[in-house]
Amino acid sequence: MDLIVYYASWALLSCGAFLCAVGGLGILRLPDFYSRQHAAGITDTLGSAFVLIGLMLQSGFSLNAAKLVMILIFLILTSPVATHAIAQAARQSGLEPKVVAEEDEA
């Protein structure tokens, strides 16, 4: 049973690290602020959740796991709200989304 928990925790940690790396790549490669904000917000929340769940599995049933659960709840509640607030503030300050020109149909 310990071996299953060990491999499951490392799988979750690896998935979380991969999502955070993809989010960083999305921030570098996407064309405008709103696309970058979307990439950062989604991968930040999901990537950190996977990492925290993997750490919970490694710590076992302890006080550390309870602290990690509280951190996870805090991140799940605050990260999407912060992403929305930043995007709304950018929109109100006059930053327009980039419009992709559609190709003319022949």
N, C-alpha and C positions, 0 to 999 in steps of 0.2 A: 504493500500500500504506500509506503514511503517513497518508493521509486516512481510510482504514478504521480504523486503530488510533486515530486522533484521535477519530472519532465513537463508536467502541466504548467508549473510556475515558470519554468524557463521558456516554454512556448509563449506564454502570455507576455513575459518580459521582452521576448524577441519581437512579437507582434507590435507591442507598444513602441519599441525602439524604431521599428520599420515605419510605423505611422508618423512618428515625430520626424523622421528623416524625410519622408514624402512631403510632409507639411512644410519643412524648411525648403525643399526643392520647389514646391508650389509658390512659396513666397518669392523666390528668386525668379521663377519663370513666367508667372502669370502677368497679364498686361496692365491691369489697372488696380487701383486701391481696393475696390470692392471684391474683386476676384481673390486678391491676396488675403483680404480679411476673412473671406469664406474658407480658404484653405487653412489659414492659421487657426480659426475658431473650431472647425470640425476636428482637425487632426490633434489639436491641443487637448480637447476634451476626451476624445476616444483613446488617444495614445497614452495620456496620463492615467486614464481609468484602467487600461490593460496593465500598465506598469504597477499601479497600486494593488490591483488584484493579485498579480504575480508575487509581489512582496508580501501580501497577506498570507498567501499559501506557504511561502518560505518561513514566515515567522511563526506559523502555527496558531493555536488558540491561546493568545496571551494579551497583555495590555498593549503591546505594540500593534497587534492586529486591530484592536479597538480604536487606537489612534489613527491608523491608516483608513479605517472605515469613516471616521469623522472627517478626515482630509478629503476622501473621495466624495462624500456628500457635499462638502463645501465647494469642491471644484465643479461638480455636476450642477449645482445651483447657481454659481457665480460666473462661470466662464461663458455660457451662452448669453447671459444678461449683459456682461461687459462687452462682448463682441457686438451685440445689438446696439448698445449705447454708443460705442465708438463709431459704428457705421451711421447711426442716426445723427450724431454730431457732425460728421463729415458731410452728410447730405444737407443739413441745415446751414452749414458754413458755405455752401455753394459748390461743392465738389460733385460734378456730374459723372455718372457712369460712362465708360467708354462704349460707344455704339459700334457694333461690328457691321460694316456695310455688306448688304446682301448682294450677291452677284446677279446681274440682270439675266433674266431667262430669255433665251433666243427662240 
